[in-house]
């Protein structure tokens, strides 16, 4: 297995595949990040309704699966195996250069750290495993969230130091063709330097280290043109062949900062593991009703400016001015149509429900709004407003007016709620928002008692006697 650079390439892509599977299986990415206390409601599925209402201990198969953290430890175990054996390939294959090995190891260290970041956000204190034990899952007690976060920060910085801005682009850290392929193959698929720093910004935000958030977001945005990572026109955000295809059909399409693809042309598209499987219905696909939807009252409360390119109502007719975010809005259950990548994004056959959308963890607009949040917390009101207005200008909204709109933090999180709808941020934004505002007694109690975390699956508890159930979920 560990004899040539072809083995390292296969193993590396395998770790990426496990990472995507961890987030895509059972649509976990949106279950974890979008549904809990979020804007989406379930049409008729009780398991989805349980997640929306934070009844995560309900005896349902979906909740049992989502409560099991083994999906993330599978990524970590594969990463540990890679890091333990990559030196064998270096010793055996003269074609496998030191630089190639360093770049490979940096990606794997990033993916391991990224998995741990998900574990911390979902379960708090978790076992910290940094050796493969020959592929066996080791029984270890949970380490404190603080210790795991320190490990994450260390690994992310090490990865950032070794990764290029772009692949196969004669970056000093990765010269020549990466695995004999051009940048078009890699730059929409693999983690790059700025993607690591973007994740570092979120690790810092999770810990309320806003001076670090400011520094990391500034570095990413100052260097975004090197990739390029650019802001999106509303059409590129919402079109079927736009940013959520995860790849480029034309030279001017911006590259997501960090995403996990599922390209139709590579045979990776599927029915499940995409938000479209939950949100789309007729007339976009042959399905009577979606699984989840955003209620009309929520939509109208959020999208309250007539000029918003994402969604607005005509002031005279009362009809929607666009179907970019919502289709069939005048029906009882509007269809969330912001993300709608059928096959490769160019398909129009509603009977062929195979989706090829990418999971986009972060893009430029998301990071600009995170930077606005950091600057507001740090007391740089003018800088924060400038960042917020950059997004509002982009979506054709009026500029922030403190007299009319009140609190700046409220305005920033409202804009995140609209801009990032369906992208897996709502629950994690709520946690940061309530920690900052500190004025919602019920949510603060949830944070204090550990109710923001998922229960640990019975399968995990029975297999590892060193671990006990989350106190919040006992006897509920």
C-alpha positions as CSV (number, residue, x, y, z in Angstrom):
1,X,0.0,0.0,0.0
2,X,2.6,2.6,1.0
3,X,5.1,2.1,-1.8
4,X,4.7,4.9,-4.4
5,X,3.3,8.4,-4.8
6,X,0.3,6.9,-6.4
7,X,-0.5,5.3,-3.0
8,X,-0.2,8.7,-1.3
9,X,-2.4,10.3,-3.8
10,X,-5.1,7.6,-3.4
11,X,-4.9,7.8,0.4
12,X,-5.1,11.6,0.4
13,X,-8.2,11.7,-1.8
14,X,-9.6,9.0,0.5
15,X,-9.3,11.2,3.5
16,X,-11.2,14.0,1.6
17,X,-13.8,11.4,0.7
18,X,-14.3,10.4,4.3
19,X,-14.6,14.1,5.3
20,X,-17.3,14.7,2.8
21,X,-19.1,11.5,3.8
22,X,-19.0,12.5,7.5
23,X,-20.9,15.7,6.6
24,X,-23.1,14.4,3.7
25,X,-24.4,11.1,5.1
26,X,-28.0,11.6,6.2
27,X,-27.5,15.2,5.2
28,X,-25.6,15.7,8.5
29,X,-24.2,19.1,7.5
30,X,-27.6,20.7,7.5
31,X,-29.0,18.7,10.3
32,X,-26.1,19.9,12.5
33,X,-25.9,23.4,11.3
34,X,-29.1,24.5,9.7
35,X,-32.1,22.9,11.4
36,X,-31.6,23.2,15.1
37,X,-33.7,26.3,16.3
38,X,-33.3,27.5,12.7
39,X,-35.5,29.1,10.1
40,X,-36.5,25.9,8.3
41,X,-39.5,23.9,9.4
42,X,-40.4,20.3,8.7
43,X,-43.3,19.6,6.3
44,X,-44.3,16.2,7.8
45,X,-41.2,14.3,9.1
46,X,-41.1,13.8,12.8
47,X,-37.3,13.2,12.9
48,X,-36.6,16.6,11.3
49,X,-39.1,18.3,13.6
50,X,-37.3,16.8,16.6
51,X,-34.0,18.3,15.4
52,X,-35.7,21.7,14.8
53,X,-37.0,21.6,18.4
54,X,-33.8,20.3,19.9
55,X,-35.3,17.0,21.0
56,X,-32.1,15.2,20.0
57,X,-32.7,12.3,22.4
58,X,-35.9,11.2,20.6
59,X,-35.8,7.4,19.8
60,X,-35.4,7.8,16.0
61,X,-32.9,6.2,13.6
62,X,-31.8,9.5,12.1
63,X,-31.0,11.0,15.5
64,X,-29.2,7.9,16.6
65,X,-27.0,8.1,13.6
66,X,-26.3,11.8,14.0
67,X,-25.4,11.3,17.6
68,X,-22.6,8.9,16.7
69,X,-19.3,10.6,16.3
70,X,-17.6,7.6,14.6
71,X,-18.0,9.3,11.2
72,X,-15.5,12.0,12.2
73,X,-13.2,9.6,13.9
74,X,-13.1,7.6,10.7
75,X,-11.5,10.7,9.1
76,X,-9.1,11.1,12.0
77,X,-8.1,7.5,11.9
78,X,-7.4,7.7,8.1
79,X,-5.4,10.9,8.7
80,X,-3.3,9.3,11.4
81,X,-2.6,6.3,9.2
82,X,-1.5,8.6,6.4
83,X,0.8,10.6,8.6
84,X,2.4,7.5,10.1
85,X,3.1,5.9,6.7
86,X,3.8,8.7,4.3
87,X,7.5,8.6,5.3
88,X,7.6,5.0,4.0
89,X,6.7,6.2,0.5
90,X,9.3,9.0,0.7
91,X,11.9,6.3,1.4
92,X,10.8,4.0,-1.4
93,X,9.8,6.2,-4.2
94,X,12.4,8.7,-5.6
95,X,9.7,10.5,-7.6
96,X,8.0,11.5,-4.3
97,X,9.6,14.8,-3.4
98,X,10.0,16.3,0.0
99,X,7.9,19.2,-1.1
100,X,5.1,16.9,-2.4
101,X,5.2,15.1,0.9
102,X,5.0,18.3,2.9
103,X,2.0,19.5,1.0
104,X,0.2,16.2,1.3
105,X,0.9,16.1,5.1
106,X,-0.4,19.6,5.5
107,X,-3.7,18.8,3.8
108,X,-4.1,15.7,6.0
109,X,-3.3,17.6,9.2
110,X,-5.9,20.2,8.2
111,X,-8.5,17.5,7.6
112,X,-7.8,15.9,10.9
113,X,-8.0,19.3,12.7
114,X,-11.2,20.2,10.8
115,X,-12.8,17.0,11.9
116,X,-11.9,17.8,15.5
117,X,-13.4,21.2,15.1
118,X,-16.7,19.6,14.1
119,X,-16.4,17.2,17.1
120,X,-15.9,20.1,19.5
121,X,-18.8,22.1,18.2
122,X,-21.1,19.1,18.3
123,X,-20.1,17.3,21.5
124,X,-17.8,19.6,23.5
125,X,-15.3,17.5,25.3
126,X,-14.1,14.6,23.0
127,X,-11.4,11.9,22.9
128,X,-8.2,13.2,21.4
129,X,-6.6,10.5,19.2
130,X,-3.4,11.2,17.3
131,X,-2.3,7.6,16.5
132,X,-3.9,5.0,14.3
133,X,-3.4,1.9,16.5
134,X,-3.3,-0.1,13.3
135,X,-6.7,1.1,12.2
136,X,-8.5,0.1,15.4
137,X,-10.6,2.6,17.3
138,X,-8.9,3.2,20.6
139,X,-10.9,3.6,23.8
140,X,-9.9,6.8,25.3
141,X,-11.6,9.2,27.8
142,X,-12.8,12.6,26.7
143,X,-10.3,15.5,26.8
144,X,-11.4,19.0,27.6
145,X,-12.7,21.1,24.8
146,X,-9.9,23.6,25.5
147,X,-7.2,21.0,25.1
148,X,-8.7,19.8,21.8
149,X,-9.0,23.3,20.5
150,X,-5.4,24.0,21.4
151,X,-4.4,20.9,19.3
152,X,-6.7,22.2,16.4
153,X,-5.0,25.6,16.4
154,X,-1.5,24.0,16.4
155,X,-2.4,21.7,13.5
156,X,-4.1,24.4,11.5
157,X,-1.1,26.7,11.8
158,X,1.3,23.9,10.8
159,X,-0.9,23.2,7.7
160,X,-1.2,26.9,6.7
161,X,2.6,27.2,6.8
162,X,3.1,24.4,4.2
163,X,0.1,24.9,1.8
164,X,0.2,27.0,-1.4
165,X,-2.2,29.7,-2.4
166,X,-3.0,27.7,-5.5
167,X,-1.9,24.3,-6.8
168,X,0.2,23.7,-9.9
169,X,0.8,27.5,-10.1
170,X,4.6,27.6,-9.2
171,X,3.9,28.7,-5.7
172,X,7.2,28.5,-3.8
173,X,5.6,25.9,-1.5
174,X,4.3,23.7,-4.3
175,X,6.3,24.1,-7.5
176,X,5.4,22.4,-10.8
177,X,2.4,20.2,-11.5
178,X,0.9,18.7,-8.4
179,X,0.5,15.0,-9.1
180,X,1.1,15.8,-12.8
181,X,-2.2,17.7,-13.1
182,X,-3.0,21.3,-13.6
183,X,-4.6,23.8,-11.2
184,X,-8.0,23.4,-12.8
185,X,-8.1,19.9,-11.4
186,X,-7.1,20.8,-7.9
187,X,-8.0,24.4,-7.0
188,X,-11.7,23.7,-6.7
189,X,-11.1,20.5,-4.7
190,X,-8.2,20.7,-2.3
191,X,-7.7,22.9,0.8
192,X,-5.4,25.8,0.2
193,X,-3.6,28.3,2.4
194,X,-6.4,30.8,2.7
195,X,-9.0,28.1,3.4
196,X,-7.0,27.1,6.4
197,X,-6.8,30.6,7.7
198,X,-10.6,31.0,7.2
199,X,-11.2,27.9,9.4
200,X,-8.7,29.3,11.9
201,X,-10.9,32.5,12.0
202,X,-13.9,30.3,12.9
203,X,-11.9,28.3,15.6
204,X,-11.0,31.7,17.1
205,X,-14.6,33.0,16.9
206,X,-15.9,29.8,18.6
207,X,-13.6,30.8,21.5
208,X,-14.5,34.5,21.4
209,X,-10.9,35.3,20.5
210,X,-12.0,38.2,18.3
211,X,-8.6,39.9,17.9
212,X,-7.5,36.7,16.2
213,X,-10.6,36.6,14.1
214,X,-9.8,40.1,13.0
215,X,-6.2,39.1,12.1
216,X,-7.1,35.9,10.2
217,X,-10.0,37.4,8.3
218,X,-7.8,40.4,7.3
219,X,-5.1,38.0,6.0
220,X,-7.6,36.0,3.9
221,X,-9.3,39.0,2.4
222,X,-6.1,40.9,1.8
223,X,-4.7,37.9,-0.2
224,X,-8.0,36.7,-1.8
225,X,-7.0,38.0,-5.2
226,X,-4.2,35.5,-5.5
227,X,-6.6,32.6,-6.0
228,X,-9.0,34.4,-6.8
229,X,-11.6,34.4,-4.1
230,X,-14.0,37.2,-5.0
231,X,-17.4,38.3,-3.9
232,X,-20.3,36.8,-5.8
233,X,-23.0,38.5,-7.9
234,X,-26.4,37.4,-6.7
235,X,-26.9,35.5,-9.9
236,X,-23.7,33.5,-9.4
237,X,-24.8,32.8,-5.8
238,X,-28.2,31.4,-6.8
239,X,-28.0,30.1,-10.4
240,X,-27.9,26.3,-11.0
241,X,-24.5,26.5,-12.6
242,X,-23.1,29.1,-10.0
243,X,-20.8,28.8,-7.0
244,X,-22.5,25.7,-5.6
245,X,-21.4,23.5,-8.5
246,X,-18.0,23.8,-6.7
247,X,-16.2,23.9,-10.0
248,X,-15.6,26.3,-12.8
249,X,-17.3,26.3,-16.2
250,X,-15.8,29.6,-17.1
251,X,-12.7,31.6,-16.2
252,X,-14.3,34.4,-14.2
253,X,-16.2,32.2,-11.7
254,X,-14.8,32.8,-8.1
255,X,-13.4,29.8,-6.2
256,X,-15.0,29.0,-2.8
257,X,-12.6,29.5,0.1
258,X,-13.2,26.0,1.4
259,X,-15.6,23.4,0.0
260,X,-16.1,19.7,-0.5
261,X,-17.3,18.8,-4.0
262,X,-19.5,16.1,-5.4
263,X,-19.2,16.6,-9.1
264,X,-21.5,14.9,-11.5
265,X,-18.8,14.5,-14.1
266,X,-16.7,12.6,-11.6
267,X,-19.5,10.2,-10.7
268,X,-19.8,11.8,-7.3
269,X,-23.3,13.3,-7.6
270,X,-26.1,11.5,-5.6
271,X,-29.7,11.8,-4.5
272,X,-28.8,12.3,-0.8
273,X,-26.0,14.3,0.9
274,X,-27.2,17.5,-0.7
275,X,-29.6,20.2,0.7
276,X,-31.7,19.9,-2.5
277,X,-32.8,16.5,-1.3
278,X,-34.5,18.2,1.6
279,X,-35.6,21.5,0.0
280,X,-36.6,21.1,-3.7
281,X,-40.0,20.2,-5.0
282,X,-42.2,21.0,-8.0
283,X,-41.7,22.7,-10.4
284,X,-38.0,22.3,-10.0
285,X,-38.1,18.5,-9.5
286,X,-40.8,15.9,-9.7
287,X,-41.8,15.9,-6.0
288,X,-45.0,17.3,-4.6
289,X,-43.6,18.8,-1.4
290,X,-40.2,19.4,0.1
291,X,-39.0,17.9,3.3
292,X,-38.2,21.3,4.9
293,X,-39.2,24.8,4.0
294,X,-38.9,28.4,5.4
295,X,-42.3,29.6,6.5
296,X,-43.6,32.7,4.8
297,X,-43.7,34.8,8.0
298,X,-40.0,34.1,8.5
299,X,-39.2,35.0,4.9
300,X,-41.1,38.3,5.1
301,X,-39.7,39.2,8.4
302,X,-36.1,38.8,7.1
303,X,-36.3,40.1,3.6
304,X,-37.9,43.4,4.3
305,X,-36.3,45.6,1.7
306,X,-37.9,46.0,-1.7
307,X,-34.5,46.1,-3.6
308,X,-33.1,42.9,-2.2
309,X,-31.9,40.8,-5.1
310,X,-32.2,37.6,-3.2
311,X,-35.9,38.0,-2.4
312,X,-38.4,40.9,-2.3
313,X,-42.1,41.6,-2.9
314,X,-43.2,44.1,-5.4
315,X,-44.6,47.1,-3.6
316,X,-47.6,47.4,-5.9
317,X,-48.6,43.8,-6.8
318,X,-47.3,42.1,-3.7
319,X,-45.8,39.4,-6.0
320,X,-42.2,38.2,-5.6
321,X,-39.7,40.2,-7.7
322,X,-37.4,37.1,-8.1
323,X,-37.4,33.4,-7.5
324,X,-33.7,33.2,-6.7
325,X,-34.2,32.2,-3.1
326,X,-37.8,31.0,-3.1
327,X,-39.9,29.4,-5.8
328,X,-43.7,29.1,-5.6
329,X,-43.8,31.7,-2.9
330,X,-47.5,32.2,-3.2
331,X,-48.2,28.5,-2.4
332,X,-48.7,27.3,1.1
333,X,-45.2,25.9,1.3
334,X,-42.6,27.9,-0.6
335,X,-39.7,26.0,-2.1
336,X,-36.2,27.1,-1.0
337,X,-34.5,27.3,-4.4
338,X,-31.3,29.2,-3.7
339,X,-29.2,26.0,-4.1
340,X,-30.4,23.8,-7.0
341,X,-27.6,21.9,-8.7
342,X,-29.2,19.1,-10.7
343,X,-26.5,16.8,-12.1
344,X,-23.7,19.3,-13.3
345,X,-25.9,22.4,-12.9
346,X,-27.0,22.5,-16.5
347,X,-29.7,19.8,-16.2
348,X,-33.4,20.8,-16.5
349,X,-35.0,17.3,-16.3
350,X,-37.2,17.4,-13.1
351,X,-37.5,13.6,-13.1
352,X,-33.7,13.1,-12.7
353,X,-33.1,14.0,-9.1
354,X,-29.4,13.5,-8.9
355,X,-27.6,16.5,-7.3
356,X,-24.0,17.7,-7.7
357,X,-23.8,20.6,-5.3
358,X,-20.8,21.3,-3.2
359,X,-20.8,21.7,0.6
360,X,-19.3,25.2,0.9
361,X,-18.0,25.8,4.4
362,X,-17.0,29.3,3.7
363,X,-16.9,31.9,0.9
364,X,-15.8,35.5,0.7
365,X,-19.2,37.0,1.8
366,X,-19.3,34.7,4.9
367,X,-15.9,35.8,5.9
368,X,-16.6,39.5,5.4
369,X,-19.6,39.2,7.7
370,X,-17.5,37.3,10.3
371,X,-14.9,40.1,10.1
372,X,-17.7,42.7,10.6
373,X,-18.7,40.7,13.7
374,X,-15.2,40.8,15.0
375,X,-14.7,44.5,14.4
376,X,-18.0,45.3,16.1
377,X,-17.0,43.3,19.2
378,X,-13.5,45.0,19.3
379,X,-15.1,48.4,19.2
380,X,-14.2,49.4,15.6
381,X,-17.8,50.4,14.6
382,X,-16.8,52.2,11.4
383,X,-14.8,49.3,10.2
384,X,-17.5,46.9,11.0
385,X,-20.2,49.0,9.2
386,X,-17.9,49.2,6.2
387,X,-17.7,45.4,6.0
388,X,-21.5,45.0,6.5
389,X,-22.3,47.6,3.9
390,X,-20.0,45.7,1.4
391,X,-22.5,42.8,1.5
392,X,-25.5,45.1,1.5
393,X,-24.3,47.0,-1.5
394,X,-23.7,43.7,-3.2
395,X,-27.3,42.6,-2.7
396,X,-28.7,46.1,-3.5
397,X,-29.8,46.9,0.0
398,X,-29.8,50.3,1.7
399,X,-26.8,50.9,3.9
400,X,-26.8,50.3,7.6
401,X,-28.6,53.1,9.6
402,X,-28.1,52.9,13.3
403,X,-31.0,55.2,14.0
404,X,-33.4,53.1,12.1
405,X,-32.0,49.6,12.7
406,X,-30.5,49.8,16.1
407,X,-27.8,47.4,17.4
408,X,-25.0,46.7,14.9
409,X,-24.4,43.1,16.1
410,X,-28.1,42.5,15.4
411,X,-27.8,43.9,11.9
412,X,-24.7,41.8,11.2
413,X,-26.3,38.5,12.3
414,X,-29.5,39.3,10.4
415,X,-27.4,39.7,7.3
416,X,-25.7,36.4,7.9
417,X,-29.1,34.8,8.4
418,X,-30.1,36.0,4.9
419,X,-26.9,35.7,3.0
420,X,-26.0,32.2,4.4
421,X,-29.4,30.7,4.5
422,X,-29.2,27.0,3.7
423,X,-25.4,26.9,4.0
424,X,-25.2,25.3,7.5
425,X,-24.4,28.3,9.7
426,X,-27.6,29.2,11.5
427,X,-27.1,27.1,14.6
428,X,-23.5,28.0,15.2
429,X,-24.3,31.7,14.5
430,X,-27.0,31.5,17.2
431,X,-24.5,30.2,19.8
432,X,-22.1,33.1,19.1
433,X,-24.9,35.6,18.9
434,X,-26.4,34.7,22.3
435,X,-22.9,34.6,23.9
436,X,-22.4,38.1,22.6
437,X,-25.8,39.6,23.4
438,X,-26.2,37.8,26.7
439,X,-29.9,38.7,27.0
440,X,-31.7,35.5,26.3
441,X,-32.0,33.6,29.6
442,X,-33.3,30.4,28.0
443,X,-30.6,30.1,25.5
444,X,-27.9,31.1,28.0
445,X,-29.2,28.3,30.2
446,X,-28.9,25.9,27.3
447,X,-25.3,26.9,26.8
448,X,-24.5,26.7,30.5
449,X,-26.0,23.3,30.9
450,X,-24.4,21.8,27.8
451,X,-27.7,21.6,25.8
452,X,-26.0,23.1,22.8
453,X,-24.2,19.8,22.3
454,X,-25.5,16.5,20.9
455,X,-26.1,13.5,23.1
456,X,-23.5,10.7,22.6
457,X,-24.9,7.6,20.8
458,X,-25.6,4.5,22.8
459,X,-23.3,2.5,20.4
460,X,-20.4,4.7,21.4
461,X,-21.2,4.5,25.1
462,X,-21.5,0.7,25.0
463,X,-18.2,0.3,23.1
464,X,-16.2,2.8,25.2
465,X,-16.8,2.5,29.0
466,X,-14.4,5.4,29.6
467,X,-17.1,7.8,28.3
468,X,-20.4,8.7,29.9
469,X,-23.5,10.5,28.5
470,X,-23.6,14.3,28.4
471,X,-25.2,15.4,31.7
472,X,-27.8,17.6,29.9
473,X,-29.2,14.6,28.1
474,X,-29.4,12.3,31.1
475,X,-33.0,11.4,32.1
476,X,-34.6,13.4,29.4
